[in-house]
Amino acid sequence: MPWLILALMGAGTFIYGLTTHATLLCLLVKPLPVLALLGWLHDAPPTEYRRWISLGLIFSLVGDVLLAWPGDLFIFGLGAFLFAHLAYLKAYFSDCRRLALLPLALALGVGAILLSILISHGLGDLLIPVVVYALVISAMLWRALARLGSDVPKRSALLAAAGATLFVFSDTLIGINRFVVAFDAAPYLLISTYWLGQWGITASAFALNPQTEHPTLHH
């Protein structure tokens, strides 16, 4: 409950800061929801999966601060979230390694569509970093979806897949708002889907136990 209160207070204050254009307030409270998730995660079973999700949340905290910092630190924030997605990718590989061609096709399709939209509007010097980021986040989505229907506990697979999907949707909104067309609702939509996505990914660690952590190779 204390972690939930911290998360809600941080989220509510951040939304208020967005509404009133209070940049310093947003910088101070933006990390609180993910920090609360990190604290909550320590109550989950001590699996390898949990360790990698924890690392992903830590990199996400760094990314949150960098993206909220006054001045354009977008490329550094992008780098922090790149490592967060790599950590989540490793977590999903820790208990499921099946190829899962349909999820692979879906993830590649999503990444290709997003990249084509962004590239058509010009990325300049950010072309290579954004392409690399899109590939990594597509791989993260693929592995999250690959856990569905495997030997991984159903609740964990569903939560991780939903969380990863929301995270990708949030990042898509960031790309569209920054490179294609800015719209007033974007900051509220992208942050809410981001927090919900992070919650789903974090909650997926609670449906596992150390005895069911072995990778699924053929299912």
Residue pairs with C-beta under 8 A, 6 or more apart in sequence:
3 36
3 37
3 39
3 40
4 36
4 40
6 32
6 33
6 35
6 36
6 39
7 32
7 33
7 36
7 37
7 195
9 29
9 32
10 29
10 30
10 31
10 32
10 33
10 35
10 36
11 32
11 33
11 195
13 25
13 29
13 32
14 25
14 26
14 29
14 30
14 32
14 33
14 191
15 188
15 191
16 22
16 25
17 23
17 25
17 26
17 29
18 26
18 187
18 188
18 191
23 68
23 70
26 68
27 65
27 68
27 69
27 70
30 64
30 65
30 68
31 61
31 64
31 65
33 195
33 198
34 57
34 60
34 61
34 64
34 195
34 198
35 61
37 57
37 198
37 199
37 202
38 54
38 57
38 58
38 61
40 202
41 50
41 53
41 54
41 57
41 202
41 205
42 54
43 206
44 50
44 205
44 206
44 208
45 205
45 206
45 208
45 209
45 210
46 210
47 94
47 205
47 208
47 209
47 210
47 213
48 91
48 94
48 213
49 91
49 94
49 95
49 204
49 205
49 208
49 213
50 205
50 208
52 87
52 88
52 90
52 91
52 94
53 87
53 88
53 91
53 201
53 202
53 204
53 205
55 87
56 84
56 85
56 87
56 88
56 91
56 201
57 84
57 198
57 202
59 80
59 81
59 83
59 84
59 87
60 80
60 81
60 84
60 198
62 80
63 77
63 78
63 80
63 81
63 84
66 73
66 76
66 77
66 80
67 73
67 74
67 77
74 126
74 178
75 126
75 129
78 129
78 130
78 133
79 129
81 133
81 171
82 132
82 133
82 136
85 133
85 136
85 137
85 139
85 140
86 136
86 140
88 140
88 144
88 164
88 201
89 136
89 139
89 140
89 143
92 140
92 143
92 144
92 146
92 147
92 160
93 143
93 215
94 213
94 215
95 147
95 152
95 208
95 212
95 213
95 214
95 215
95 216
96 143
96 146
96 147
96 150
96 151
96 152
96 215
96 216
97 215
97 216
97 217
98 146
98 150
98 216
98 217
98 218
98 219
99 146
100 142
100 145
100 146
103 141
103 142
103 145
103 146
103 148
104 142
104 146
106 141
106 142
106 145
107 138
107 139
107 141
107 142
107 145
108 138
108 142
110 138
110 141
110 168
111 134
111 135
111 137
111 138
111 141
114 134
114 172
114 175
115 130
115 131
115 134
117 175
117 176
117 180
118 130
118 175
118 176
118 179
118 180
119 127
121 179
121 180
122 179
123 130
123 179
130 175
137 167
137 168
137 171
138 168
140 164
140 167
140 168
141 164
141 165
141 168
144 160
144 161
144 163
144 164
144 165
144 201
145 161
145 164
147 156
147 157
147 160
147 161
148 157
148 158
148 161
149 157
149 219
150 157
150 216
150 219
151 212
151 216
151 219
152 208
152 212
152 216
153 207
153 208
153 212
155 204
155 207
156 204
156 205
156 206
156 207
156 208
157 204
159 200
159 201
159 203
159 204
159 207
160 200
160 201
160 204
162 197
162 200
163 196
163 197
163 198
163 199
163 200
163 201
163 202
163 203
163 204
164 197
164 200
164 201
165 197
166 193
166 194
166 196
166 197
166 200
167 193
167 194
167 197
167 198
167 201
168 197
169 193
169 197
170 189
170 190
170 191
170 193
170 194
170 197
173 186
173 189
173 190
173 193
174 186
174 190
176 186
177 183
177 186
177 187
177 190
